Amino acid sequence: MRFYYWEFLAVVLSLSFTFLIGTGWVYAFPFAIIASVIYVGLCLQKKIYAESFLHLFYFFTGIYGWLTWHNNTADGFQSTLPIEAHLIAIPSLFLLTYLSGRLLQKYTDARAKYIDSFTTIFSVWATYLMVNVYLENWWYFIFINGVAVYLYASRKMYLTSVLMVVYVVLSIKGYWEWTIM
């Protein structure tokens, strides 16, 4: 039962961050940072180790964002990557996913090794695109969060699975808003 309280807190903090950062409030970052720390522990308990790494990455990204976000402009600037970049990135990311899955298979008792690796590897890439204001980050996040719905549900992290559904919707909304800016 205690696990679910921690998961509930992590979901509330994640949603708080998402909605508060949407208002432009830079002090929303501590919500994401704390949620990331909680998720590291939760994912370790559920043996989705790559996701634990992803939340550790989000912890540091949250600190970086908090320290630098106020320097970013909110003028709606965005860019797109040339299609060639995606044609190189996507197969490379799948290769890294495969290698990560193999490592998890060989050296850990991880569950959902390849799905876990997929959501982690692709999320790091999508986060890079997002912080560098590339429009395509939303397409990646729509798909990643869709897969994460299954990953978290399969590990009986139902609240987080619902959070991922919300993130799919917010990713669609983000793409829509960025394209009409």
C-alpha positions in Angstrom: 0.0 0.0 0.0 2.9 2.4 0.8 4.1 2.1 -2.8 0.8 3.5 -4.1 1.1 6.6 -1.8 4.5 7.3 -3.2 3.2 6.8 -6.8 0.3 9.1 -6.1 2.6 11.8 -4.7 4.9 11.4 -7.8 1.9 11.7 -10.2 0.6 14.8 -8.3 4.0 16.4 -8.4 4.5 15.6 -12.1 1.1 17.0 -13.0 1.7 20.1 -10.8 5.0 20.7 -12.6 3.4 20.3 -16.0 0.6 22.7 -15.4 2.6 25.3 -13.5 5.4 25.3 -16.1 2.7 25.9 -18.7 1.9 29.1 -16.9 5.5 30.2 -17.1 6.3 29.8 -13.4 10.0 28.9 -13.1 9.5 27.7 -9.5 7.6 24.7 -10.9 10.9 22.9 -11.4 11.2 21.6 -7.8 8.0 19.7 -8.3 9.6 17.8 -11.2 12.9 17.3 -9.4 11.2 15.7 -6.4 8.9 13.6 -8.6 12.0 12.4 -10.4 13.6 11.3 -7.2 10.5 9.4 -6.1 10.2 7.7 -9.6 13.8 6.5 -9.4 12.9 4.5 -6.3 9.6 3.3 -7.6 11.0 2.1 -10.9 13.8 0.3 -9.1 11.2 -1.5 -7.0 9.3 -2.5 -10.2 12.5 -3.6 -11.9 12.3 -1.2 -14.8 15.9 -0.1 -14.5 16.2 1.9 -17.7 13.2 4.0 -16.5 15.0 4.5 -13.2 17.9 5.9 -15.2 15.5 8.1 -17.2 14.1 9.6 -14.0 17.6 10.2 -12.8 18.3 12.0 -16.1 15.1 14.0 -15.5 16.3 14.9 -12.1 19.4 16.5 -13.5 17.4 18.0 -16.4 15.1 19.5 -13.9 18.0 21.2 -12.1 19.4 22.4 -15.4 16.0 23.7 -16.4 15.5 25.5 -13.2 18.9 27.2 -13.4 18.6 28.1 -17.1 14.9 28.3 -18.0 14.5 32.0 -17.1 17.1 32.8 -19.7 15.1 31.2 -22.5 12.8 33.4 -24.6 9.1 32.7 -24.9 8.8 34.3 -28.3 7.4 31.1 -29.9 10.6 30.4 -31.8 10.9 26.9 -32.9 12.9 25.0 -35.5 12.7 21.7 -37.2 15.4 19.2 -37.9 16.0 18.1 -41.5 14.5 14.8 -42.4 18.0 13.3 -42.8 18.6 13.9 -39.1 15.6 11.7 -38.2 16.7 9.1 -40.8 20.0 8.8 -38.9 18.6 9.3 -35.4 15.7 6.8 -35.4 17.8 3.7 -36.5 20.5 4.8 -34.1 18.1 5.0 -31.3 16.6 1.6 -32.1 20.2 0.2 -32.1 20.8 1.7 -28.7 17.5 0.4 -27.5 18.5 -3.1 -28.6 21.9 -2.9 -27.0 20.4 -1.5 -23.7 17.8 -4.3 -23.7 20.5 -6.9 -24.2 22.6 -5.4 -21.3 19.5 -5.5 -19.1 18.8 -9.0 -20.1 22.3 -10.2 -19.5 23.2 -8.4 -16.3 19.9 -7.7 -14.4 16.6 -9.2 -13.4 14.8 -6.3 -15.2 11.3 -6.6 -16.4 10.1 -5.5 -19.9 13.7 -5.0 -20.9 13.3 -3.8 -24.5 10.2 -1.6 -23.9 11.9 -0.1 -20.8 15.0 0.6 -23.0 12.9 2.0 -25.8 11.1 4.6 -23.6 14.3 5.6 -22.0 16.5 5.9 -25.0 13.9 7.7 -27.1 12.9 10.0 -24.2 16.4 11.2 -23.8 16.5 12.1 -27.5 13.0 13.7 -27.3 14.1 15.7 -24.3 17.1 17.0 -26.2 14.8 18.1 -29.0 12.4 19.7 -26.5 15.1 21.8 -24.7 16.4 22.9 -28.0 12.9 23.8 -29.2 12.6 21.4 -32.1 9.0 20.9 -33.1 9.5 17.2 -33.7 9.9 16.5 -30.0 6.1 16.4 -29.7 5.9 13.5 -32.3 8.4 11.5 -30.4 6.7 12.2 -27.0 3.3 11.2 -28.4 4.6 7.8 -29.4 6.9 7.3 -26.3 4.2 8.2 -23.8 1.8 5.9 -25.7 4.2 3.0 -25.2 4.8 4.1 -21.6 1.1 3.7 -20.9 1.6 -0.1 -21.5 4.9 -0.3 -19.7 3.6 1.2 -16.5 0.4 -0.7 -16.6 2.3 -3.9 -17.1 4.2 -3.2 -13.9 1.0 -2.4 -12.1 1.8 1.3 -11.8 -1.7 2.3 -12.9 -1.6 5.9 -11.7 1.6 6.5 -13.7 0.0 4.8 -16.7 -2.9 7.3 -16.4 -0.3 10.1 -16.2 1.2 8.8 -19.4 -2.3 9.0 -21.1 -2.5 12.7 -19.9 1.0 13.2 -21.3 -0.1 11.8 -24.7 -2.9 14.4 -24.7 -0.6 17.2 -23.6 1.9 16.2 -26.3 -0.7 16.5 -29.0 -1.8 19.8 -27.5 1.9 21.0 -27.4 2.4 20.1 -31.0 -0.8 21.9 -32.0 0.1 25.0 -30.0 3.7 25.1 -31.4 2.4 24.8 -35.0 0.0 27.7 -34.7 2.5 30.0 -32.9 
